[in-house]
Amino acid sequence: MSDKARRHVHGVVLVDKPAGMTSNAVLQQVKRLFSAKKGGHTGALDPFATGLLPICLGEATKFSGFLLNAQKGYIATLKLGQATDSGDCLGNPTDKAPVPALTTEKVVGALNTFLGTTLQTPPMYSALKHQGRPLYEYARQGIEIERQPREITLERLVLKDIEDDQIRFEVLCSKGTYVRTLGEDIARKLGTVGHLTALHRIQSGALTADEMHSLEEIERDPMATLLPMDTPLAHLQAMSLSAEEAELTLRGGKLAVPRPETDLVRFYEAQGQFIGVGEWQEAKSLLKPKRLVQMALLNADPGHDDAL
């Protein structure tokens, strides 16, 4: 589709990503279904992974960073006894090890040791860059690059079930956590090796799987699946601005107002239209614009006001 055939669409679509597709392939398909000029996803899922992939369209892309930095929730299936070079079912088999007898008490005890803030070394099969190239390119050539451990936080790590040589667990983790690596670490804690056979995302910040749609559902009625631009920002305090305050804010001016409850706030003009995000400046006791909607684009396509 040519750029001229595309239109301005602004909002968020929660996609139930299918297994076998890259996150970018899902993004391109959603853009095509909406005939959208602009779009971006908010944190890639591995090709084998499924579940919640928020897609921001149009002006909503300005706020995707708030989801990139948000906590993520997953349900993972860990197969024990066989490791792979990528830590998942798409990798080549490497080490094998016997699987010890698994009891609920033993597995829960192992999971609990990972709760809280710890250090995790990113896997070689990742998109992290080294000298401008993603690590997975080196990994495919058999080249090992030294990686620095990074701080991660696991707020929740719950056993869902045990079946033969595999366990299923739910995790709520900070940005930058590799669940594939966590699975390998859990397997080692249990005295064996392992790899993930399934990974399903169920949460991204305040967004949950409850409102996600399959690509087939989106194709049937795209506009019915489009959520407002401010959907990912529900955790921020909302602030209604007067006409004068909204005009000043949209020009980049700062507001002399009482300190809000959160350092970041959602701005709305008097009629309830979301216009952006503000940030509190402690040193000056002022509220400054951080990300603003380009209002002229919201009505750029006559007849498509329902796309806002």
N, C-alpha and C positions, 0 to 999 in steps of 0.2 A: 504494500500500500504506500502510495506516495505521501510525502509530508503534507501536500495540499489537501489530501483527502482526509487527513486527521483533524481532530477538533480538540478544543480545550475541555477537559473533564477533570474535575477536582474532587478528590475524596479518597477513601481507603477501602480496599477490598481484602477480606480475610479469606485466603485461598487454602483449601485442603490439598496440599501438594501431594501428588501421587509419587510412588516409588519409581525410580528409573529416569526421572527428568531432572535436569539441572534447575537451580533456582532461576537462572537467567532465561532458560527456555520457558518457564512458567510466566515470568514477567513479560516476555515478548508476546506470548499468547494472550495474556490479559489485556495488554495494550491493543492488540489487534481486535479483540472482542469489543472493546470500548471505542475503537478508532481514536485512541488517545494520543495526543502529541507527545506527552511526557510522562514518564513513570519510573519507579525504582522500588526495589525490595528492601526490607529492613533487617538484613541479617540472613545470609545464605544457609540453606540446609544442604547436607551432602546428598548426592544423587540417590543413594539407597534409602534416605530418610523420608518420612512422610509428615503430614500435619500442618500446623499453623504457619503460613507464610504471608505476613501482611504486605500488601502491595499498595504503595502510595502513588496516586495519579495527580498530575498537574501541580497546583500550588501546595498540595499536601506533601510533596517531596521535601519541602523546606523543613518539615518537622519529623522526618524519618530518623534523624539522629537521636531523637529522644527514645526511640525504640531500639536502636542499635546498642545503646548503653543500658538498656533495661534488663532486669532478670528474665531468665527463660526457664520454662518448665517442660520436662520431657518424660515419656514413659519408654524405657529401654529394655530390650531383651538381650541377655548376655549368655552366650553358649560357652560352656566350660570344657576344657580338655584340649582345645585346638586354638592356637594363635594364628593370626595372619599379619602380613607385613603392613597393612593399613589399619588394622584394628577393627575391621568390619567385614561383612560377608562378601564384599567385592574384591578383597585382597587375595594374595597368594598364600596358601598354607605355609606356616613356618614350624614353630615348636609344637610338640604334643606333650601332654602330661596326664597322669591319672587324675580322675575327679574324686575327691574325698566324699564320704557320706555327708549329705547336706541336711541340716536340720534348720528349722526356723530360728532357733536361738543362735546357732552358729552364724548364719547369714546376717541376721539383724545385728549381731555383735560386730561383724566385719564392717557392715555399712556405717554403723555409728562412729567408727574411727575416722571417717572422712568428713563428718559434719564440722561446720565452722570454717575458719579461714586457714588455708594451707597453700603450699606451693605446688604447681603442676608444670611439667615440662611439655611444651607443645609437641605434637607428633610431626614426623617428617612428612606424612601425607596430610598437608594443610596448605592453605593459601597464603600463609605468612611469607613475607618477601625476604630474600637474601641476595644482596647485590642486584636488586631489580627483578629477580626471578622468583616465582613461588616455590616453596620448599618441595612440593610434590613433583616438580620437574626434576630436581636433584634426586629425589627418592626413586623415581622411575629409572634413573641411570645408575642406581646402586651407590650413590654418593651420600654420605652421612654428614650433615652440617651440625655443628655444635649450637644448641639452643639454650637460652637462659630460662630458668624456671620463672613462672609468673604467679602472682598471688591470685587465688580464686576463693570464692566463698560459696559453700553449699548450705543453704538455709533449711532444706528439707531433703531427706533421702530415706525413702520408705519402701520396704519389700512388698511387692504385690502378690507374687506367688512363686513357688518352686515346682518345676516339672522335670523329672529325670535329671539331665545334665545341664539344665538351663534355669536361670532365674530372671524374673521380671521385676524391675524397680522403677520408682518415680523419683525424679530429682528436680529441685528448684535451685538454680545456680546463677552465679553472677556472670556478667559479660566476659567472654573469652574463655569459658570453660569448655574443654573438649570431652564430651561424654564418652567417646570412643576410648580415650586415654583413661578416663575414670573406670570404665569397664575392665580394661586390662589391669589396672591397679587393684580393683576389687577381686579379680580372679587370683592375683598373686597373694592377696591377703588371705584368701581361702586355701592357699597352698597348691594352686594349679595355674593354668594359663587360660585365656579365653578371648573372644571377640564378639562384637555386637552383630546380631542378625536382624535387628529391627530397632528403629529409633523414630518415635512419634512425638512431635512438638505439640504441646497442649496449652502453652501460655507464652506470651511475650509482653512484659510489662503488665499493664492493666487489661490487655486483650486476652481472651480465652478462646478455646476451640468451639464454644457454644454457637458463635455466629459465623463460623467459616463455611465456605461453599466449595463444592467440587467444580472443576473446570466445566463439566457438563451442565451444572446448574447455572453457572455464570453465563454460559453460551445461550441458554434458553431465555434468560431475561437479565441482561447485564445490569441495568439501572436498579433493579430490585435488590441487588447485592451490594450496592455502593453505600458506604457509611460516610458521615460527615468528616471533614478534615480534622476536627478537633478530637475525634474518637480516641486516638492514642494518648491524649493528654488529660484524661479524666482524673489523674492523681494530682494535678496542679490546681491551685486555687483559681476560681473564676472571678474576674473583675469586670463589672459593667462600667463603661466610660460614658461621660456626657459627650454631646456632639463636639464641644470645644476640645475636650481631652482626646477624643478619638482623632480629630483633625491634627492636633499637635503630635500625637503618637505616630500617625502615618507619615508625618514629615520628619520623623526621627527625633522628635523632642522628648525630654524627660519629664516625668510627673512628680510633683512634690505631694506625696500622699503618705498616710501612715504605713508603717512597715507591714507587708502582707504576711500571712501565715507560712507561706512557702517562698523560697528565694526566687523561684520561677512562677509566673502566673499566666493564665489565659486571659487575653483581652477580647472584649465584646463591645461593639458599638451599641447605641441606645435601642436599636431595633432587634438586637440579639444576634447580629451577624458576627461570627468569629473573624478577628482581624490579625491575630498573631500572638506571640509570646513575649512577655516582658521579664526583665531580670532586675532584682533589687541590688542597688549599689550601696553597700554598708557605709563606705567612707563618706559618701555625699548625701546619704539618706534620700536617694532619688530612685525612681523606677524607670529604667530605660528600655527601649525596644531591643529585643534580641533577634527574633525572626518575625517578619511581617508578611502578610498576604499582599500580593500585588492586585489591588482591588479592580483595576481595569481589565484584568484577565477573567474575572469571575463571570462577566457578562459578554465575553468576547464573541461567543457563538450565539446569536439570536435564536430563540426557540429552544435552547438547551439549558434553561434556568434550572431544570430538575437535575442537572449534573453537578450542582454545587454541593 
